[in-house]
Amino acid sequence: MLNRTGSLLFAGGFAFLLFVLVAGLPFGDPSMPVGHHVLDEAADVVGAANIVTSIVLAYRGIDTLGELSILFAAAMAGGLILGHPAGGAKPAPPAGFILRAGADLLFPLLIVVGLYIILHGHLTPGGGFQGGVVLAAAFVIPVLARPGQVPSHTALAVVEGLAGAAFIATGLAALYYDREFLAPLLGQGRLGALVSAGTLPILYLAVGLKVGAELAGLLIRFTEADAPPPR
Amino acid sequence: MTMAWIIVLMVVLMLASAVAALVLRNFLGAVAATSVVSLGVSVLFVLLRAPDVALTEAAVGAGLGGFLLALALQRLGLWRLEVQEAAGDAE
């Protein structure tokens, strides 16, 4: 009980500190002109209808590459530490009817939604990271339903590696054409069309496949390593 | 005005779930409560016209985060439902 009271006290104090910080901040009063500049110019310069995407991939592409590297390192470390099968682990028992039927229903739906979010990342809210997580969920849920049938880890690793290489290769191609690293190529196209904004959809597809394969591999490793506790 | 009420509702829901995550004795329920906090944040992001961030929060915070925490519970041997506890007591 003492422990729980301590946690509640900590949470209350933390909330108070956050409130004090936030109360002193001027909201809705940005002093930086770069935001307005980007809002005015991004649609014409980059050609992506979703301005967030033009910032994430065109203006700040190398940040996204760093984000991918951090995610890769974190997933690798997590898999190394927690991904080994526990001692005496036996495969989980098959799931019940509801989870199996639900997995069969959800798998195609999640694939379509994930690919839609990735491929329309330059038009509507969404993009590679969000769609990649949805794709990963699509491949993990069948594993929960049928613990014996696991997708090949080699195939997932190959997809992840190829997608990451494609992202960097697209950036290097811009260097070949005397542009900055990861600068959008191939022209802007018509604003709002599916094929527009140059190489941005290619970059987002690479991000989506990489994130999806990475997280699916990590989560499947976790589920494999876990056995029901011997109680 | 409607928006203010939705925001108040979401904040109250999030605070209640956060306290529930601390207080609940069932670890699985606590994990579900943290997911509810993330869902509330994603609704707030939509109201603030940041649908990209809302999508990320819903997919990563509510979905993936909850799933990872649940797997960690299983790994630590803390994954217990009330039904299983009752069955364990009966043995």
Interface residues (C-beta under 8 A of the other chain):
Chain A: R4 S7 L8 A11 N50 V52 L82 A86 I117 P125 G126 G127 F129 Q130 V133 V134 A136 A137 V140 L215 L219 F222 T223 A225 D226 P228 P229 R231
Chain B: A18 V19 L22 V23 P51 D52 A54 L55 T56 A59 V60 G63 L64 F67 L68 L71 A72 Q74 R75 G77 W79 R80 G88
